[in-house]
Amino acid sequence: MEIVNISDYYELFSDLLNNIERAQLEYYSNMFGLGVIEEDKAVGKIIFTIDEGVSEIKSIYVEPEYRRRGFATDLVINAADFVTSQDYCPGFHVEFTCDIEFEDNLLDFFKYLEFDIKKSEDVKTYRTLICDIDVRKLKPAKKGVTIKRYSELTKNEIGLLSLEPVTIENGYIFSEIIEQDISMAVVEDGKLQAILIFSAEVDGLTLQWARVDEKHKSNLVYMFHEAVLAILNKYGPMTMLYIPVINEQSDKLIPALFGDRFEIVESKYEATFEFEYGMMYEEE
């Protein structure tokens, strides 16, 4: 088993990195990735940032057939050694979700490593099949409101995205992951009034980014109406839609828009660990 810097082995780790992680590792100087190689195969990864004295674990994963061999623990230990050698950081911070239906062991894993864990009550992930959404309750845009697909936006309009605050999901969205045929926007008089950004995943579609002007909240309903119709047309009625929410305000939007059509499938946790400089743990 060997722990390596992923940036030196992008091709080998291509199956373990999603498009966002690959782009972030390539373009962000404060983001790092370590990986596990076993018998010439990439079998695990940890992605983390170092920013202004804080290190955040963005993702950690080990292939199922290679678990319970200490690889995930080794990744955290090596990441901690890397962080403490680069800059002073008081510890790790990580936010993660646990699937309600299936045990993914992340909660138990961070407990085992003696992280301090707190549940985020207002942060969760919803899902529903597109066929279960009653599109009749999502009103079409009223006269004078123009809904544009992302693929129809001009360069100047796309440039407005980086200037706007968000409502549901945070962070920069790379154009490579945007599903341009179902992502929607409202642009009036050179101002971005509302935006919905979706990405296509292996098991469905995920709402990655949402924003609506306080004075034009109805635009959110109009955009969802057009997005649902576009999803039905392109992907069909049995497509699963996932919506992660990040605060109490956005959490209230789901039942307001869709009633009880969405079910909660994930809960979110925050975990922290305070470093003791030097080795984080000793091998048993």
Phi and psi in degrees as a GROMACS rama.xvg file:
@    title "Ramachandran Plot"
@    xaxis  label "Phi"
@    yaxis  label "Psi"
@TYPE xy
-135.644  135.298  GLU-2
-97.7196  125.808  ILE-3
-130.291  164.517  VAL-4
-80.369  120.215  ASN-5
-60.4028  -32.0251  ILE-6
-61.9393  -17.7894  SER-7
-90.1915  -6.16565  ASP-8
-140.55  44.5876  TYR-9
-56.3552  -43.0008  TYR-10
-64.5723  -41.4568  GLU-11
-64.1057  -34.8554  LEU-12
-97.6114  13.0159  PHE-13
-59.3893  -33.9192  SER-14
-76.1367  -18.3244  ASP-15
-96.7467  -13.9956  LEU-16
-103.939  129.503  LEU-17
-81.6492  173.557  ASN-18
-61.0458  -37.0992  ASN-19
-66.1499  -46.7531  ILE-20
-61.9414  -43.7958  GLU-21
-61.2421  -45.4351  ARG-22
-65.1191  -40.9283  ALA-23
-66.4073  -41.1353  GLN-24
-64.8291  -32.3228  LEU-25
-78.8082  -35.6387  GLU-26
-105.185  -22.8104  TYR-27
-100.267  121.243  TYR-28
-73.9125  -15.1569  SER-29
-99.4682  9.16122  ASN-30
-113.716  136.501  MET-31
-134.127  155.386  PHE-32
-139.806  132.872  GLY-33
-116.896  146.851  LEU-34
-135.162  161.464  GLY-35
-105.351  127.645  VAL-36
-112.729  125.508  ILE-37
-130.332  120.025  GLU-38
53.9094  48.0044  GLU-39
64.9005  18.9492  ASP-40
-123.725  136.989  LYS-41
-76.2804  120.453  ALA-42
-125.159  -5.05847  VAL-43
-163.069  160.784  GLY-44
-152.836  156.141  LYS-45
-139.592  129.564  ILE-46
-114.817  130.982  ILE-47
-149.977  161.087  PHE-48
-118.671  157.7  THR-49
-129.155  115.172  ILE-50
-147.253  114.372  ASP-51
51.9612  49.3583  GLU-52
78.6381  9.8781  GLY-53
-125.565  133.681  VAL-54
-114.997  125.57  SER-55
-115.965  130.844  GLU-56
-81.49  118.418  ILE-57
-89.4576  -34.6512  LYS-58
-162.195  151.121  SER-59
-145.274  134.99  ILE-60
-155.683  140.261  TYR-61
-132.926  134.232  VAL-62
-54.1761  138.753  GLU-63
-50.9519  -40.8834  PRO-64
-73.0249  -8.31014  GLU-65
-112.378  10.9664  TYR-66
-79.6694  167.513  ARG-67
61.4702  28.9852  ARG-68
-121.546  10.807  ARG-69
83.9014  5.9712  GLY-70
-66.2752  -43.1858  PHE-71
-64.0955  -40.7821  ALA-72
-62.9566  -42.4662  THR-73
-61.6045  -37.2549  ASP-74
-63.6198  -43.8441  LEU-75
-65.5986  -41.9248  VAL-76
-61.4082  -46.2872  ILE-77
-68.7028  -35.8574  ASN-78
-64.6639  -39.9432  ALA-79
-64.0425  -42.7489  ALA-80
-63.1418  -39.2022  ASP-81
-64.155  -46.6134  PHE-82
-61.5642  -46.7386  VAL-83
-69.9415  -19.8299  THR-84
-84.7696  -17.7713  SER-85
-94.9046  -38.774  GLN-86
-161.808  162.91  ASP-87
-81.3283  120.084  TYR-88
-131.277  135.218  CYS-89
-69.098  -22.2181  PRO-90
170.939  -171.722  GLY-91
-95.4107  147.518  PHE-92
-127.723  138.243  HIS-93
-145.203  139.022  VAL-94
-114.884  132.126  GLU-95
-147.307  159.684  PHE-96
-112.465  151.421  THR-97
-121.668  124.667  CYS-98
-65.384  131.747  ASP-99
-69.0217  -32.2261  ILE-100
-86.7064  -33.1838  GLU-101
-125.737  134.036  PHE-102
-77.9425  116.858  GLU-103
-104.18  -0.25435  ASP-104
71.0258  2.70113  ASN-105
-64.5487  -42.1865  LEU-106
-61.3566  -47.5418  LEU-107
-65.4238  -35.1242  ASP-108
-63.9729  -47.8695  PHE-109
-71.0494  -29.2449  PHE-110
-64.8127  -41.0864  LYS-111
-60.3932  -37.3309  TYR-112
-83.3358  6.57484  LEU-113
64.83  34.5907  GLU-114
-72.6007  147.993  PHE-115
-83.3151  119.508  ASP-116
-117.262  133.449  ILE-117
-131.012  140.004  LYS-118
-85.5185  135.066  LYS-119
-91.6437  103.377  SER-120
-65.28  -33.3477  GLU-121
-92.6986  -1.33975  ASP-122
-110.929  121.768  VAL-123
-158.439  172.768  LYS-124
-120.113  132.173  THR-125
-106.947  157.496  TYR-126
-149.048  157.031  ARG-127
-161.6  156.238  THR-128
-77.3224  142.451  LEU-129
-58.7479  -34.796  ILE-130
-65.9572  -18.3004  CYS-131
-86.694  -5.61847  ASP-132
-87.7417  124.647  ILE-133
-82.8208  95.857  ASP-134
-64.2599  -18.3716  VAL-135
-67.4872  -24.3235  ARG-136
-83.9782  -11.5347  LYS-137
-97.0906  106.669  LEU-138
-68.4336  139.876  LYS-139
-68.7445  159.304  PRO-140
-60.6873  137.122  ALA-141
-73.3124  166.346  LYS-142
-59.7359  133.434  LYS-143
97.6393  -11.7618  GLY-144
-103.292  121.791  VAL-145
-105.381  119.592  THR-146
-95.9159  126.34  ILE-147
-112.798  140.116  LYS-148
-72.4956  154.201  ARG-149
-57.0562  -36.6921  TYR-150
-65.146  -15.241  SER-151
-98.0945  -5.3883  GLU-152
-73.2825  146.553  LEU-153
-80.5012  168.379  THR-154
-59.8913  -40.4177  LYS-155
-64.5905  -39.2854  ASN-156
-68.5082  -39.8037  GLU-157
-63.6303  -36.0321  ILE-158
-62.3904  -23.8177  GLY-159
-66.9075  -21.9069  LEU-160
-57.5963  -40.2025  LEU-161
-71.6677  -10.9031  SER-162
-99.5346  -8.74473  LEU-163
-102.04  141.998  GLU-164
-71.3283  164.854  PRO-165
-116.206  160.787  VAL-166
-107.181  -43.0574  THR-167
-109.032  -49.4621  ILE-168
-125.93  147.158  GLU-169
-110.814  160.473  ASN-170
107.393  160.287  GLY-171
-72.972  140.074  TYR-172
-107.616  119.759  ILE-173
-76.8726  136.146  PHE-174
-60.152  -27.1059  SER-175
-63.0753  -26.34  GLU-176
-97.051  -7.28364  ILE-177
-74.7789  129.185  ILE-178
-83.9127  96.3995  GLU-179
-71.9377  -20.1891  GLN-180
-82.5579  -17.0953  ASP-181
-119.931  -9.60295  ILE-182
-76.7872  136.525  SER-183
-125.574  155.408  MET-184
-149.201  153.991  ALA-185
-119.846  117.349  VAL-186
-123.165  122.11  VAL-187
-133.33  130.644  GLU-188
54.1757  41.6941  ASP-189
73.8298  10.0094  GLY-190
-119.957  133.781  LYS-191
-79.2856  108.814  LEU-192
-87.8412  -27.0564  GLN-193
-163.64  153.543  ALA-194
-153.79  139.719  ILE-195
-127.639  123.375  LEU-196
-117.55  123.41  ILE-197
-113.887  152.534  PHE-198
-126.43  152.346  SER-199
-92.702  125.611  ALA-200
-111.841  175.432  GLU-201
-62.0354  -39.8442  VAL-202
-108.611  16.8732  ASP-203
153.848  -155.397  GLY-204
-117.924  144.63  LEU-205
-124.316  132.861  THR-206
-76.819  113.224  LEU-207
-93.0986  -28.9184  GLN-208
-155.014  134.003  TRP-209
-146.015  138.642  ALA-210
-151.967  142.078  ARG-211
-143.798  136.991  VAL-212
-63.6081  137.412  ASP-213
-56.4818  -33.1382  GLU-214
-82.9199  -7.61333  LYS-215
-133.136  48.2619  HIS-216
-61.1863  -28.8528  LYS-217
-63.1057  -20.9705  SER-218
-60.9338  -28.6966  ASN-219
-62.4769  -43.3322  LEU-220
-63.9734  -43.582  VAL-221
-62.0913  -42.8803  TYR-222
-66.847  -41.3028  MET-223
-63.0952  -37.0284  PHE-224
-57.5933  -49.7288  HIS-225
-67.8429  -38.0665  GLU-226
-65.6619  -42.4919  ALA-227
-63.5582  -42.4237  VAL-228
-62.2857  -40.5033  LEU-229
-66.8719  -38.9338  ALA-230
-65.0458  -44.7327  ILE-231
-58.2452  -42.1746  LEU-232
-69.6258  -39.75  ASN-233
-91.1858  -39.2317  LYS-234
-111.776  -20.8236  TYR-235
96.7661  166.903  GLY-236
-71.2602  -20.1026  PRO-237
-92.4448  16.2009  MET-238
-75.8864  135.108  THR-239
-89.3044  133.332  MET-240
-113.745  128.435  LEU-241
-110.725  136.371  TYR-242
-130.559  105.804  ILE-243
-83.484  140.228  PRO-244
-121.53  152.354  VAL-245
-118.856  -1.9972  ILE-246
-160.744  175.348  ASN-247
-63.4856  -38.223  GLU-248
-61.4128  -49.394  GLN-249
-71.3519  -27.4992  SER-250
-63.3266  -33.8525  ASP-251
-73.0306  -20.4408  LYS-252
-67.3607  -33.3922  LEU-253
-62.5689  -57.2289  ILE-254
-65.4514  -29.6218  PRO-255
-64.8037  -37.8614  ALA-256
-84.6821  -39.114  LEU-257
-122.994  1.83149  PHE-258
65.0838  -131.69  GLY-259
-100.983  20.4477  ASP-260
-70.3134  -26.3561  ARG-261
-95.7842  142.862  PHE-262
-113.469  149.767  GLU-263
-82.4067  127.818  ILE-264
-119.071  -14.411  VAL-265
-141.068  145.343  GLU-266
-112.584  152.635  SER-267
-112.999  145.453  LYS-268
-129.908  155.163  TYR-269
-118.723  136.138  GLU-270
-133.694  142.372  ALA-271
-131.966  151.574  THR-272
-140.338  129.836  PHE-273
-92.0339  125.455  GLU-274
-70.7454  143.951  PHE-275
-108.444  111.584  GLU-276
-59.4419  140.203  TYR-277
108.975  -151.549  GLY-278
-69.3906  134.243  MET-279
-73.4119  -43.4233  MET-280
-138.88  158.671  TYR-281
-103.57  139.026  GLU-282
-64.3449  137.74  GLU-283
